[in-house]
């Protein structure tokens, strides 16, 4: 599977490194990024390429960045016509999350949250929580999408994903 990572910061590079470690090609956009980011990406065996190449060849986009940049990344990826699986692993407000979803009309959007420190080789306390469609009230449903997504990721990556089998994920914080 080809994966695009936006961006290989401390958490993003560690998440992407887990995918690269089991044989998946993980690409990132080096343009405009720091030397420290390039070093993290190199340590995790990530491949630098142009934005068009990274997004155009990806089956899955993993967005793990500073939350204030997440909606812009979703807009750029959506404008490029991405139609694969888009996993947003950022702590977004409900309105920012909705903007990110709307920016990716052709993609399968998965709202995710990372609990714990950046993952490392071997046993890790890090959990990637996945959610999907909303009910009529706008509450994000976890029932089913976590299992489906984790099975898909395990099938394609060989990595066991922990998912939460709960009825609803309640987001906290004041709305925008």
N, C-alpha and C positions, 0 to 999 in steps of 0.2 A: 504494500500500500504506500502511496505517496502522500506525505503529510507536509503541510505548510505551517510554520510556527510564527506567530506575531506576538511577541518578540522574545528572543532568547535572553531575558533578564535572569535573575537568580531562580525564580520559580519556573518560568517558561523553558529555560535551557534544561533544567532538571527533568521536567515532564517530557520534553522532546527527546532528551537523552535516553529515557526509558524505552521509547519507541525505536530509536536508532539501535539500541543495544540488542534488540530482538530481530534486527534485519530490515527494518523499514527505512526508506529514504526520506529523510526529514530535511526540508529546505527552508531557508530563511532569506529575507531581503537585507543585505548588508548596507545598501545605499542609505546614507544619513545616520548610521548607527555608530556608536563609540568603539574605540579599540578594546575596551573591557568587554563589550558585548561580543565582539569578534573572537576574543580569547575564550569566553564561555562557550560559544558555538563550536569552536574548534575542539575544545576538550570533550564535547559531547558528540563529535563526529557529524555535525550538521553541515549541509551543503549550501553555500551562498550562491544566489542566482538573482536575476532581475525579478521585479514584481510580476511582470507578465508571465514569466516562466514558472515562478513559484506558485501563483494562483492558477494558471492555466493547466498545470499538470497535476494539481492536488486532487486527491479523493476526499481528503479531510483537511479542514483548516482548524487549527487550535489557536485561539486568541487568549493569551495570558500576558497582560500588559498593565501599565498604570491605568486605573479605571477611567480617568478623564480622557484617555485616548481610544477607548474601546469602540465607541459609536463611530468615530471617524474611520477606524480600520474596517468595521462592518460595512460602512458606506463605500469605501474603496473596493473591497472584495465583492460586494454586491454589484457595483458599477462595472466590474470586470466580467459579470455574468456567471459567477460561480454557482454551480448547481449540485455540489456534493454535500457532505455533512459539515456543518459549521458549529464548533463547540466554543462557546464563550465562557471562559473560566475566570470571569472578573466579578467583583462585588458591585453590581450596578443597581441603581435606584429603579423602581418600577417604570418610570417614564423613560429612562435611558435604555432599559432593557427593551421596551416596546419600540424605541427608535432603531435599535440594533436589529430586532426581528424584521421590522418593516424595510430595512435597507437590504435584506437578503431574500427577496421574494421567490427565487428559484432554488434556494438551499433548504436542506433539512436543518432547522435550527435547534440546538441543544443548549439549554442554560445549564451551566455547571458551576460548582463551587469547590475550591480546594480547601481542605481542612488539614492543618498540620504544616510542618516545614517542607522545604523542597525535598522530593523523594531522592533516595540514594540506592545504590546497589544493595541487594539483599533485603532483609526485613526492614520495613519503613512504617512509621506511624501515619503516613500521609494517606488521605482518602480523597478521591475525586467523586463528588456527588453530582448526579446527572438528573435533569428534569426535562419535561417537554411541554406538550399542549396545555392550554389554559381552559378552565371551565367557563361557564357563562358569566361568572362574576370576576373573571380575570385572575383567579387563583391558579398558580402553576401546579399541575398534577404530576406527582411522582409515580403513581400507580401504573406500572407497566413499562413506561419509557426507559426507566433505569435498567430494568432487566433486559429489554430488547437491545438497548445501546451497549450494555456491558457484554452481552453475548456476541454482538457484531464486532466489537473491538477485540474481544478475546479470539474470535475466529480469525480476524485479520492480523492481529499483532502477537497473539500468544500470551498476552498479559491479562491476569485476572483483575477485573475491576470490581470494586466494592460499590454497591448501589444501595440506596435506602428505600425500603418498601413501606412508604408512608402515603397517606391519602393526599395531603397537600403540603407544599413548602410555603410557609408564611414568611414573607420578606419583612424585614424590620427597617426602621428609619423613616424619616418624614418624606412624603412624596415631593417631587420637584414642582 
